[in-house]
Amino acid sequence: MPALTSHTQTLTAAQAEKLRTLLSERGFDFMTKPYCLYAATKPKVNVLVYEKGPKVLVQGKGTEDFVTNLLEPEILGEAKLGYEEVHQPEMFQPHIGVDESGKGDFFGPLVIAGVYVDGDAVRRLRDLGAVDSKRIGSDERIAKLAAEIRQVRGVAWEVISIHPERYNQLYDKFGNLNRLLAWGHARVIENLLERVPDCPRAISDQFANPAVLQRALQERGRGIELVQRTKAESDPAVAAASILAREAFVGWLKAQSVRYGVECPKGVSEAVKQSARKLVEENGVEILQVLCKAHFRTSDEIKNSHSD
């Protein structure tokens, strides 16, 4: 299993103050960081305690040693690291995790992926280092992990890419993004349930009122427990789904960049707008329907600047 280099834990206010005292006694160097009560560092380990929570983030090669030898015994008073099956048994029970990629990007599709796991598959995904794709900075690492996830015994997966032309039609039909997301999540869950009909539960990030997704499910999907919660990516099945969705999204952007000879960047930055303007100059405003999400304000911005 890869060495632990990052760990997050919610604290009480009293625990946060006790940790500050201990870090000072152990010779940590303190510094000021945005949104932090305090931050401290030593070779191989950085400790950031955020105001919101409060919550501690431990990073660096010394993370595991810090957590097992200081944070858990001295501050938390209990051992949690390595005991996830005791503290979070539901994580290791059969379930589907669902996540999406591309919803905040002007270029490209909305990709929704689902991954079914059992206990052995969860352990293997954790060994591989399957975490929320937003925590993985490299597209190459995403591609490598996605290939490894598909090889895990006991895993079933489904990926739906809603390309911009279809996305724009569906957005007009549903009228808002949450209903479109619910429709896509429901399709993924339904398709997976055809292969694993005995799956009792599906989990996803909460993007709207849970009833919106519940209504979008068909007869098969309505028979399972649907869990929607914030930070769902901490679940290995959801994390694996986020990686598969990201791989498909990035692959589409790269393919279209090659096809049109203009880079299609992620996000909604100035670089995105410059690429969009160039594409419109070379192909006409119709290209926005083919490559972009038309309801973004960026779309009107590009059209207006083209007509001036």
MIZA-238291 format. One line per field, with one value per residue (C-alpha): residue number from 1; residue in one letter; x negated, y, z. Coordinates in steps of 0.001 Angstrom, whole numbers, plus 500000, padded with zeros to 6 digits. Layout:
<recs>
i = c(NUM ...)
aa = c(A ...)
px = c(X ...)
py = c(Y ...)
pz = c(Z ...)
</recs>
This chain:
<recs>
i = c(1 2 3 4 5 6 7 8 9 10 11 12 13 14 15 16 17 18 19 20 21 22 23 24 25 26 27 28 29 30 31 32 33 34 35 36 37 38 39 40 41 42 43 44 45 46 47 48 49 50 51 52 53 54 55 56 57 58 59 60 61 62 63 64 65 66 67 68 69 70 71 72 73 74 75 76 77 78 79 80 81 82 83 84 85 86 87 88 89 90 91 92 93 94 95 96 97 98 99 100 101 102 103 104 105 106 107 108 109 110 111 112 113 114 115 116 117 118 119 120 121 122 123 124 125 126 127 128 129 130 131 132 133 134 135 136 137 138 139 140 141 142 143 144 145 146 147 148 149 150 151 152 153 154 155 156 157 158 159 160 161 162 163 164 165 166 167 168 169 170 171 172 173 174 175 176 177 178 179 180 181 182 183 184 185 186 187 188 189 190 191 192 193 194 195 196 197 198 199 200 201 202 203 204 205 206 207 208 209 210 211 212 213 214 215 216 217 218 219 220 221 222 223 224 225 226 227 228 229 230 231 232 233 234 235 236 237 238 239 240 241 242 243 244 245 246 247 248 249 250 251 252 253 254 255 256 257 258 259 260 261 262 263 264 265 266 267 268 269 270 271 272 273 274 275 276 277 278 279 280 281 282 283 284 285 286 287 288 289 290 291 292 293 294 295 296 297 298 299 300 301 302 303 304 305 306 307 308)
aa = c(M P A L T S H T Q T L T A A Q A E K L R T L L S E R G F D F M T K P Y C L Y A A T K P K V N V L V Y E K G P K V L V Q G K G T E D F V T N L L E P E I L G E A K L G Y E E V H Q P E M F Q P H I G V D E S G K G D F F G P L V I A G V Y V D G D A V R R L R D L G A V D S K R I G S D E R I A K L A A E I R Q V R G V A W E V I S I H P E R Y N Q L Y D K F G N L N R L L A W G H A R V I E N L L E R V P D C P R A I S D Q F A N P A V L Q R A L Q E R G R G I E L V Q R T K A E S D P A V A A A S I L A R E A F V G W L K A Q S V R Y G V E C P K G V S E A V K Q S A R K L V E E N G V E I L Q V L C K A H F R T S D E I K N S H S D)
px = c(500000 498622 497199 499719 498789 502020 504572 507551 509329 512048 511148 512957 511828 510185 508325 507090 505652 504085 502463 501051 499405 497981 496564 494873 493405 492143 490229 492443 491986 495205 496389 499481 501694 505030 508135 505971 506002 502334 499905 496713 493919 491017 488918 491197 494470 496699 499680 502466 505385 508269 510739 513689 514364 511842 510036 506417 504646 501383 499143 495721 493688 493992 497798 498400 495862 497378 500931 500187 497682 498989 502388 504304 502845 502228 505139 507915 507459 508279 506655 508531 505849 505880 509175 511531 513329 514233 515203 516739 518027 520511 517547 516656 520156 521323 522401 522213 520350 521226 519412 519080 516518 516837 519855 517861 515885 516954 515423 516285 518872 520515 519183 520874 519314 520374 518317 519689 517505 517511 515238 512244 512530 512566 509361 507707 508831 507369 504119 504004 504396 507792 508752 510932 509681 509489 506623 504672 502840 501565 503650 501109 501705 505469 505073 502847 505229 508262 506606 505800 509343 510804 508605 509725 511530 515100 515412 518119 518195 520289 519274 521720 520346 522964 521217 521922 524507 526557 525821 527204 530384 530881 530165 532871 535241 534592 534162 531398 528158 529311 532124 529732 527196 529902 530925 527303 526674 529878 528867 525510 527090 529762 527184 524992 527968 528566 525172 525284 529024 528433 526538 528307 526988 525667 523770 523077 522199 525181 525737 529425 532399 532063 535635 534509 532277 534780 537452 535077 534498 536546 538194 534961 533127 535955 535421 532006 530925 529769 527212 526354 523860 521183 517576 518825 515451 513967 515731 513405 516180 517045 513337 512851 515896 514431 511199 512992 515134 512097 510207 513060 513462 509743 509591 512433 510766 507483 509178 511081 507964 506201 509205 509622 505980 506904 506411 509626 508511 510264 512241 513510 510266 509121 507215 510540 512104 509162 509440 513197 512750 510206 512494 515396 513220 512206 515487 518334 520417 522065 518896 519880 522842 520482 517677 519108 521873 524151 525794 522489 522240 518955 520939 522817 519564 517863 520847 521111 517416 517612 520545 518919)
py = c(500000 503493 505426 507800 511399 513210 512854 514975 514849 516982 518340 520011 523532 522091 519468 522151 524156 521067 520212 523750 523323 519907 521146 524013 521614 519301 522090 522722 526004 528027 530156 532038 530494 531706 530257 528535 528909 528015 526040 524302 522453 520122 518091 515534 516823 519914 520473 522917 523486 525196 527538 525783 522614 523055 520507 519358 518504 516579 516331 514966 511779 511783 511835 508254 508505 511816 510455 507155 508496 511966 512906 509732 508863 512416 514371 512038 509353 506554 504721 505182 504892 501329 500593 501892 498528 498892 502570 502636 499123 500430 501467 497797 496547 496163 499478 501786 505096 507823 511032 513416 515541 518570 520318 523480 523501 525564 523176 519508 517002 516298 512848 510759 507514 504802 502079 499022 497525 494797 494585 493081 495654 498504 497206 496969 500480 501848 500018 501590 505061 505783 509191 512048 513008 516683 515688 514179 516896 514883 513702 510896 509712 509822 507637 505133 504851 504507 501571 499937 500464 498644 495648 495282 491995 492524 496023 496894 500333 502543 505815 508112 511075 513684 515539 519277 519057 516524 518314 521585 519845 518188 521401 523165 520268 520050 523762 523490 521637 519751 517995 517137 515787 513712 512259 511291 509824 507810 506406 505270 503625 501894 500576 499175 497543 495521 493864 493803 493578 492610 495810 497336 500901 503780 506806 510156 513725 515843 518311 519040 517983 514168 513847 515167 512124 509773 510886 510402 506726 504108 501013 499071 502001 502860 499547 500490 502771 506097 508005 511589 513426 516075 514859 511596 511323 509985 506723 504572 503706 507389 508270 505562 506892 510409 509103 507264 510344 512624 510305 510379 514158 514875 512400 514194 517595 516279 514620 517800 519937 517754 517697 521484 522472 524707 523764 523243 524073 523059 525516 528999 531006 533740 531052 529256 532433 533031 529489 529868 533138 531524 528553 530893 532927 529774 527815 530262 530656 527258 525617 526673 524257 521454 522022 524104 524354 526986 528118 529406 533215 532721 531618 534938 536801 535088 535582 539272 539910 538095 540208 543536)
pz = c(500000 499170 502115 503676 502805 503672 506471 507546 510896 512491 515936 518798 519757 522879 520830 518427 521334 522894 519557 519293 522705 521812 518511 520312 522901 520107 518395 515366 513504 513316 510392 509241 506551 505109 506811 509455 513225 512916 510796 511883 510154 510754 508312 506579 508063 507779 510074 509169 511542 509740 511394 509793 511760 513259 511118 510960 507708 508035 504964 504078 504286 508071 508051 509189 512005 513180 513136 514893 517452 518277 516859 517755 521193 522461 520953 519773 522421 519978 517075 513786 511113 509809 511592 508919 508693 512381 512260 508742 507998 505409 503217 502776 502028 498382 496909 493883 493946 491423 490493 487567 485753 483499 485001 485756 482491 479478 476954 476858 477963 481261 482166 484848 486064 488472 490121 491917 494660 497262 500319 498495 495702 498253 499842 496438 495433 498668 497938 494480 495963 494428 495841 494624 491143 492199 494489 491548 489654 486700 483726 483254 486836 486238 483117 484951 487909 485617 483821 487170 488499 485486 486271 489907 490515 491706 490197 487653 486055 483803 482138 480338 478380 477503 474663 474317 471508 473480 476763 475378 474189 477580 479472 477458 478184 481952 482547 485134 485818 488919 487058 484237 486753 488435 485063 484313 487766 487490 484066 485448 488499 486391 483899 486681 488378 485221 485889 489704 490480 494129 494944 497967 497981 495864 497119 495450 496321 497288 494440 495041 497111 497334 496058 492637 492083 493715 491223 488293 489136 487357 488845 489357 490945 493313 495072 496475 499300 497875 499959 499025 501214 501047 500730 499202 497401 500650 499737 497534 495049 494555 494312 491657 489754 489863 488308 485480 484784 484758 482398 479878 480174 479681 476778 474986 475393 474002 471017 470076 470553 467981 465641 465496 465983 468928 472569 474527 478097 481309 483413 482474 482501 480131 478210 477693 476284 473957 472585 472144 470240 467933 467284 466472 464103 462237 462356 463077 466246 465580 466928 470448 470370 469339 471837 474693 477292 475812 479071 480503 480499 478648 475589 475348 476005 473046 470735 471613 471059 467713 466485 467495)
</recs>
